[in-house]
Amino acid sequence: MKLAGRMSRLGTESAFEVLDRAAVLEGEGRKIIHLEIGEPDFDTPAHIVEAAERALADGHTGYCAAPGIPELREAAAAFLSRTRGVDVPAHRMVITPGAKPILFYTLMTLCERGDEVLYPDPGFPMYESLTRFAGATPVPVPLREENAFRMDPDEVASLITDRTRLVILNSPHNPCGSAMTLEDLAGVAAAVRGRDCYVLSDEVYWAMRYEDQHASIAALDGMADRTILLDGCSKSFAMTGWRLGFAAYPRELVEPVTRLLINSVSCTANFTQHAAVAALTGPFQPVEEMRAEFARRRDVIVEGLNRIARVSCRTPAGAFYAFPNVTSFGGSSEQVARYLLEEAGVACLWGTAFGPAGEGYLRLSYANSVENIRDALEAMEAALPGFEAG
């Protein structure tokens, strides 16, 4: 059966390919340490689960308003005001089943053939994939280790053209663990002002910022009206399976995005939205405890990686990913990652799974216990001397 031509432009995520291979090895009796999946290994906080249970008991199981229940839109607006310093009215908030639809709806609303979208490379694979699916041209902005894997505002400015419709930012960043500074964001804001384009700021890892305070481009003068501020509950509140995303949209985009939501999923599950209200209004102690534990794991994995001969790793500023440099081994990053899975029992991702600029690097998620991280480091240190480039 012939598929629509647009399907050839739609990619996927390598993490699930690695997960499948790891499952085969585990079925053969192998011990595999999973550092490939970007999923917090914490339980959803009890007060959130209890809110969902109450919502179910109270009968919140039917359809609801497409852009979200009023209580959650108001809670999300207040949450962004508290955590980002952005004052957005509730009627500009849109609730979606997970954060990915926000990216999809935004691209489908704004972009078509002939348009261009700037995005970080390496970066979350869906940025490029969904841009191509929308018919637009993806324009990568390379992230370089010598610049701490942060976007260079001058390079962004040089790549913006009259065809640019969207600039995608991701801070803290997947896969590099980098975080843009206020100066970086001011430079990007200056580059887009006066242009007929929007910024999509993917801030799903905002809570996992370590030494410095998180900064959002939407908080800069004049940027709230041209920024889609994307967030969700998966990472900050350990709610990956709940599928809850939300975004602050410029006023003129709320209605067309809502139409896309109606045509695709009708609405986000009613009772889970009541759980999200509990997440966004607190208490926030579980989030602080999770961040502190991730900081401890970060220090363990970075110290251990830098102890391995011919491996070097910068200290991540945010998220929960280490992005070590393995160029000295001579092979591709994919060859190194596959070797580590087969020979060391360590599942991780190769840098090029996130774009060509990721060559020479691996992505290791430290959303795992300190004990397992240390075991993985020992296995890597023992196995890597035997690696031979194919």
C-alpha positions in Angstrom: 0.0 0.0 0.0 1.4 3.4 -1.0 1.9 5.9 1.9 1.4 9.6 1.6 4.7 11.3 0.5 4.7 13.4 3.6 5.5 10.3 5.7 9.0 10.2 4.2 9.7 13.5 5.9 8.7 12.2 9.4 11.5 10.9 11.6 11.5 9.1 15.0 13.5 8.9 18.2 16.5 6.6 18.4 16.0 6.1 22.1 13.2 3.7 21.4 15.3 1.7 19.0 18.0 1.4 21.7 15.4 0.4 24.2 14.1 -2.4 22.0 17.6 -3.8 21.5 18.3 -3.5 25.2 15.1 -5.5 25.9 16.3 -8.3 23.5 19.6 -8.5 25.4 17.8 -8.5 28.8 15.6 -11.4 27.4 18.9 -13.3 26.8 19.8 -12.8 30.5 22.1 -9.8 30.1 22.1 -7.1 32.7 21.6 -3.7 31.0 22.0 -0.4 32.7 19.6 2.1 31.1 21.0 5.6 30.5 19.2 6.1 27.2 15.7 7.2 28.2 15.0 10.8 29.3 12.4 9.9 32.0 12.7 10.8 35.7 12.9 7.7 37.8 10.8 9.2 40.6 7.1 8.5 41.5 4.6 11.2 40.7 4.1 13.2 44.0 1.3 11.8 46.1 -0.7 15.0 46.2 -1.0 15.0 42.4 -2.1 11.4 42.3 -4.7 12.1 45.0 -6.0 15.1 43.0 -6.5 12.8 40.0 -8.3 10.2 42.2 -10.6 12.9 43.5 -11.3 14.1 40.0 -12.3 10.6 38.9 -14.5 10.2 42.0 -16.2 13.5 41.3 -17.0 12.5 37.7 -14.5 14.5 35.7 -14.4 11.9 33.0 -16.1 13.6 30.1 -15.2 16.1 27.4 -14.1 19.5 28.4 -13.2 22.8 26.7 -10.6 22.2 23.9 -7.9 24.6 25.1 -8.2 23.3 28.7 -10.3 23.6 31.8 -10.4 27.2 33.3 -8.8 26.1 36.5 -5.8 24.7 34.8 -5.4 27.6 32.3 -5.4 30.0 35.3 -3.0 27.8 37.3 -0.6 27.5 34.3 -0.6 31.3 33.8 0.1 31.9 37.5 2.8 29.2 37.4 4.6 30.9 34.4 4.4 34.2 36.2 6.0 32.7 39.3 8.7 30.7 37.6 9.5 32.8 34.5 8.4 36.3 35.4 6.0 36.3 32.4 2.6 37.7 32.9 0.3 36.0 30.5 -3.5 36.0 30.8 -5.2 32.6 31.2 -7.0 32.9 27.9 -3.7 32.7 26.1 -2.8 29.3 27.7 -3.5 26.1 25.8 -3.4 22.7 27.4 -2.4 19.6 25.4 -1.9 15.9 25.9 1.9 16.1 26.3 4.2 18.8 25.2 5.0 17.4 21.7 1.6 18.5 20.3 2.5 22.1 21.1 5.5 21.8 18.8 3.4 20.1 16.2 0.5 22.5 16.3 2.8 25.5 16.3 4.7 24.3 13.2 1.5 23.4 11.4 -0.1 26.7 12.2 2.8 28.9 11.1 5.0 27.0 8.6 4.6 25.8 5.0 6.7 25.2 1.9 9.2 28.0 1.4 9.4 28.9 5.1 12.4 28.3 7.3 12.8 27.2 10.9 15.9 27.7 13.0 16.6 25.0 15.6 19.5 23.8 17.7 21.8 21.1 16.4 22.3 18.8 18.2 18.7 19.0 19.5 15.5 17.2 20.2 14.9 15.1 17.0 11.3 16.3 16.6 12.4 19.9 15.8 13.8 18.9 12.5 11.3 16.1 11.8 8.2 18.1 12.3 9.6 21.1 10.5 10.1 18.8 7.4 6.6 17.3 7.9 5.1 20.8 7.8 6.8 21.3 4.5 9.2 24.0 5.8 13.0 24.0 5.6 14.9 23.2 8.8 18.0 25.5 9.4 20.3 24.1 12.0 22.1 26.3 14.5 25.2 24.4 15.5 25.9 24.1 19.3 29.7 23.9 19.9 31.5 22.5 22.9 33.8 25.6 23.0 30.7 27.7 23.5 29.4 25.4 26.3 26.9 24.0 23.8 24.9 27.2 23.8 23.3 28.9 20.8 25.5 31.8 19.5 23.1 34.9 19.1 25.4 36.3 16.3 25.1 33.0 14.4 21.3 33.0 14.9 21.2 36.6 13.5 23.3 35.5 10.5 20.9 32.7 9.7 17.6 34.6 9.9 16.2 35.5 6.5 12.9 36.9 5.2 11.7 33.3 5.0 12.3 32.6 8.7 9.0 31.9 10.5 10.1 30.3 13.7 13.2 30.2 15.9 13.3 27.2 18.3 15.2 27.5 21.6 15.6 24.8 24.2 17.1 25.7 27.5 18.0 23.7 29.6 18.9 21.6 26.6 18.4 18.1 25.5 20.9 16.4 24.8 23.7 18.7 25.8 22.6 19.7 29.3 23.5 23.3 28.4 21.5 26.4 29.5 21.3 29.8 27.8 22.3 32.9 29.7 20.3 36.1 29.9 22.9 37.7 27.6 22.4 34.9 25.1 18.6 35.3 25.2 18.9 39.1 24.8 21.0 38.6 21.7 18.4 36.2 20.1 15.6 38.6 21.0 17.5 41.5 19.3 17.9 39.3 16.2 14.2 38.5 15.9 12.8 41.9 16.7 11.5 43.7 13.6 11.2 40.3 11.8 8.0 38.5 10.8 8.8 35.5 12.9 8.1 33.9 16.3 10.2 32.2 18.9 9.2 28.8 20.4 11.0 28.5 23.7 11.0 24.8 24.9 11.4 25.0 28.6 10.3 21.6 29.8 13.6 21.2 31.8 13.3 24.6 33.5 13.2 23.0 37.0 16.4 21.1 36.4 18.7 24.2 36.4 21.5 23.8 38.9 23.9 26.7 39.9 22.1 29.6 38.1 18.5 30.7 37.9 16.5 29.8 34.9 15.9 32.6 32.3 13.2 32.8 29.7 13.2 34.8 26.5 9.5 35.4 27.0 10.3 37.6 30.0 12.3 40.1 27.9 10.8 43.4 26.7 8.3 42.8 23.9 9.0 39.1 23.6 5.9 37.7 25.4 3.8 38.7 22.4 6.0 36.8 19.9 7.0 33.8 22.0 5.4 30.4 22.3 6.5 29.4 25.8 6.3 25.6 25.9 6.3 23.6 29.2 4.8 20.4 30.6 4.4 18.2 33.6 6.5 15.2 32.5 10.0 16.3 33.6 9.4 18.7 36.5 6.8 16.6 38.2 7.7 13.0 37.1 4.5 12.7 35.1 5.7 11.4 31.7 2.8 8.9 31.3 0.2 11.5 32.3 0.7 13.3 29.0 0.2 16.9 30.1 1.7 19.9 28.3 0.8 23.6 28.3 1.9 26.7 26.4 1.5 30.4 26.5 0.7 31.5 23.0 0.6 35.0 21.4 -3.1 36.1 21.3 -3.4 35.6 17.5 -2.3 32.0 17.6 -4.7 30.7 20.3 -7.7 30.2 18.1 -5.9 28.4 15.1 -4.0 26.2 17.5 -7.3 25.4 19.3 -8.8 24.4 16.0 -6.0 22.0 15.3 -6.4 20.5 18.8 -10.1 20.0 18.2 -9.4 18.3 14.9 -6.8 16.0 16.3 -7.7 15.0 19.9 -10.8 17.1 20.9 -9.4 17.9 24.3 -6.9 16.8 26.9 -8.2 14.2 29.4 -10.4 16.0 32.0 -9.3 14.3 35.2 -5.6 14.6 34.4 -6.0 18.3 34.1 -7.2 18.4 37.7 -4.1 16.6 38.6 -2.0 19.2 36.7 -3.7 21.9 38.8 -2.3 20.2 41.9 1.1 20.0 40.3 1.3 23.6 39.3 0.0 25.0 42.6 2.2 22.9 44.9 3.6 21.9 47.3 6.9 22.1 45.4 9.1 20.3 47.9 9.1 17.1 45.8 10.4 19.1 42.8 13.2 20.6 44.9 14.2 17.1 46.3 14.3 15.7 42.7 16.5 18.6 41.5 18.9 18.1 44.4 19.1 14.3 43.7 19.8 15.0 40.0 22.5 17.5 41.0 24.2 14.8 43.1 24.0 12.3 40.2 25.3 14.8 37.8 28.4 15.3 39.9 28.9 11.5 40.1 28.6 10.9 36.3 30.7 13.8 35.2 33.5 13.0 37.6 33.4 9.3 36.5 33.3 10.1 32.8 36.3 12.4 33.1 38.2 9.6 34.9 37.9 7.3 31.8 40.9 7.5 29.5 40.2 9.4 26.3 36.8 10.6 27.4 36.0 14.2 28.5 32.7 15.7 29.7 31.6 19.2 30.5 29.5 19.7 33.6 25.8 20.2 32.5 24.1 23.4 33.6 20.7 21.8 33.5 18.4 18.9 32.5 19.6 15.4 33.4 21.9 14.5 30.5 25.7 14.2 30.2 27.2 14.8 26.8 30.7 13.3 26.8 33.2 13.8 24.0 34.4 10.4 22.6 36.1 11.7 19.4 39.5 10.3 20.4 38.2 6.7 19.8 38.2 7.3 16.1 34.8 5.6 15.2 31.5 7.3 14.9 29.5 8.1 18.0 26.9 5.5 16.9 29.6 2.8 16.7 30.7 3.7 20.2 27.2 3.7 21.6 26.3 0.3 20.0 29.6 -1.2 21.3 28.9 0.0 24.8 25.4 -1.6 24.7 26.7 -5.0 23.4 30.0 -5.2 25.3 29.4 -3.2 28.5 25.7 -3.6 28.9 25.3 0.2 29.0 22.4 1.7 27.0 23.1 5.2 25.8 22.5 7.3 22.7 24.9 8.5 20.0 25.2 12.2 19.4 24.1 12.1 15.8 20.7 10.8 17.0 20.2 14.5 17.7 21.7 15.9 14.6 24.9 16.0 12.6 26.6 18.4 15.0 26.3 15.7 17.7 29.0 13.5 16.0 31.7 12.6 18.4 29.5 12.7 21.5 27.3 10.4 23.5 24.2 11.2 25.5 23.9 9.6 28.9 20.8 10.2 31.0 21.5 10.2 34.7 17.8 9.6 35.5 19.0 6.4 37.3 20.3 5.6 40.7 23.8 6.6 41.8 24.6 2.9 42.3 23.6 2.1 38.7 25.5 5.1 37.3 28.7 4.0 39.1 28.2 0.5 37.8 27.8 1.9 34.2 30.9 4.0 34.6 33.0 1.0 35.7 31.6 -1.1 32.8 32.4 1.6 30.3 35.9 2.1 31.7 36.6 -1.6 31.4 35.1 -2.0 27.9 36.3 1.1 26.0 39.9 0.1 25.6 38.7 -2.8 23.5 36.8 -0.6 21.0 37.9 -0.6 17.4 36.4 1.6 14.8 34.5 -0.4 12.2 
